Amino acid sequence: MDPATGTATGTQVMTAANGDQIFSTLRVVLTPLGDGTSTVAVHFTITGGTGRFSGASGFYDGLDILNPADPAGSLTISGEITY
C-alpha cells in the first residue's frame, strides 16, 4: 500500500474445492470521502490457472466503502472469466 497515492498492487490465488486454481493480479484504489470513510475500488486481472482453469483470462471488479470505525465489511465483485 502506498499511503501517498492510496493505491496498492498484489496477487491473488483462488482455489476451488478440487484444488484447481485461478491466478490474478490486483490493483486497489482508496478514495477518501471526507467523513473518515473511503471508497475501495479493486480491479483484478486474471492471468491464468491450473486444472480446468488452465489458460484462464478475464477480469473482475469490486467496490465498497471502508469505515475504520466498523472494519468488518464485504466486497461484491462482478466480471467475466474465460477458460
C-alpha positions in Angstrom: 0.0 0.0 0.0 1.3 3.4 -0.9 -0.3 5.9 1.5 0.8 8.9 -0.6 -1.3 7.7 -3.6 -3.9 5.5 -1.8 -3.1 2.6 -4.2 -1.9 -1.0 -3.7 -1.0 -3.8 -6.0 -0.7 -7.5 -5.4 -1.6 -11.0 -6.4 -4.4 -13.4 -5.6 -4.9 -17.2 -5.8 -8.4 -18.7 -5.6 -8.6 -22.4 -5.0 -11.6 -24.5 -5.9 -12.8 -27.4 -3.8 -10.9 -29.9 -6.1 -7.6 -27.9 -5.9 -7.8 -26.1 -9.3 -6.6 -22.6 -9.0 -7.2 -19.2 -10.7 -4.4 -16.6 -10.6 -4.8 -12.9 -10.8 -3.1 -9.6 -10.2 -4.9 -6.8 -8.4 -4.9 -3.0 -8.1 -6.6 -1.3 -5.2 -7.5 2.5 -5.1 -8.7 4.1 -1.9 -10.5 7.5 -2.3 -11.2 9.4 0.9 -14.8 10.7 1.2 -14.1 13.4 3.8 -16.2 11.8 6.6 -13.4 9.4 7.7 -14.5 6.7 5.3 -13.1 5.9 1.8 -14.3 4.1 -1.3 -12.3 1.0 -2.1 -12.2 0.1 -5.8 -10.4 -3.2 -6.7 -9.6 -4.4 -10.2 -8.4 -8.0 -10.7 -6.9 -9.2 -13.9 -7.0 -13.0 -14.3 -3.6 -14.2 -15.5 -4.0 -18.0 -15.7 -4.8 -21.0 -13.7 -4.4 -24.8 -13.2 -6.6 -27.8 -13.9 -9.9 -26.8 -15.5 -8.8 -23.1 -15.2 -5.6 -23.6 -17.3 -5.2 -20.7 -19.6 -7.9 -18.7 -17.8 -8.2 -15.0 -18.6 -10.6 -12.2 -17.8 -11.2 -9.6 -15.0 -13.4 -8.8 -12.1 -14.0 -5.6 -10.2 -15.3 -4.7 -6.7 -16.4 -1.5 -5.0 -17.0 -1.0 -1.2 -16.9 1.6 1.5 -14.1 1.3 4.1 -15.1 2.6 7.5 -12.3 2.3 10.1 -14.9 2.6 12.9 -16.5 -0.6 11.6 -13.8 -2.6 9.8 -16.0 -5.6 9.1 -17.4 -5.5 5.6 -17.9 -7.2 2.3 -16.8 -6.7 -1.3 -19.2 -7.5 -4.1 -17.5 -8.4 -7.3 -18.6 -8.8 -10.9 -16.7 -9.6 -14.1 -16.0 -12.3 -16.6 -13.7 -15.3 -16.9 -12.8 -17.4 -20.0 -11.3 -20.8 -19.6 
